Amino acid sequence: MRIMKKKAEANQLLQQVFNNIEQRLDRLLEQMESQQLQELRVMRNYINSHDS
């Protein structure tokens, strides 16, 4: 009985760790997407400002 309880607790802790990692990766992906979008805007503005 105690072993099952410890396994359940270990599984719960691992799930919390995985959830935390997933949240961090989601935030990192959002930041990267925002940065790429900003870089595209800068390129567009540069091209537009150098049009004849």
C-alpha positions as CSV (number, residue, x, y, z in Angstrom):
1,M,0.0,0.0,0.0
2,R,2.8,2.5,0.9
3,I,4.6,1.7,-2.3
4,M,1.5,2.6,-4.4
5,K,1.1,5.9,-2.4
6,K,4.8,6.8,-3.1
7,K,4.4,5.9,-6.8
8,A,1.3,8.1,-7.0
9,E,3.1,11.0,-5.3
10,A,6.1,10.5,-7.6
11,N,3.8,10.6,-10.6
12,Q,2.1,13.7,-9.4
13,L,5.5,15.4,-8.8
14,L,6.7,14.4,-12.3
15,Q,3.5,15.7,-13.8
16,Q,4.0,19.1,-12.1
17,V,7.6,19.2,-13.4
18,F,6.4,18.4,-17.0
19,N,3.7,21.0,-16.7
20,N,6.2,23.6,-15.6
21,I,8.5,22.8,-18.5
22,E,5.6,22.9,-20.9
23,Q,4.6,26.4,-19.6
24,R,8.2,27.7,-20.0
25,L,8.5,26.3,-23.5
26,D,5.1,27.9,-24.4
27,R,6.3,31.3,-23.1
28,L,9.6,30.9,-25.0
29,L,7.9,30.1,-28.2
30,E,5.6,33.1,-27.8
31,Q,8.6,35.4,-27.3
32,M,10.4,33.9,-30.3
33,E,7.3,34.4,-32.5
34,S,6.9,38.0,-31.3
35,Q,10.5,38.7,-32.0
36,Q,10.3,37.3,-35.5
37,L,7.2,39.3,-36.2
38,Q,8.9,42.5,-35.0
39,E,11.9,41.7,-37.2
40,L,9.6,41.2,-40.2
41,R,8.0,44.6,-39.5
42,V,11.5,46.2,-39.4
43,M,12.4,44.6,-42.7
44,R,9.1,45.7,-44.3
45,N,9.6,49.3,-43.0
46,Y,13.2,49.3,-44.3
47,I,12.0,48.1,-47.8
48,N,9.2,50.6,-47.9
49,S,11.4,53.5,-46.9
50,H,13.8,52.6,-49.7
51,D,11.2,52.3,-52.5
52,S,11.6,54.6,-55.4
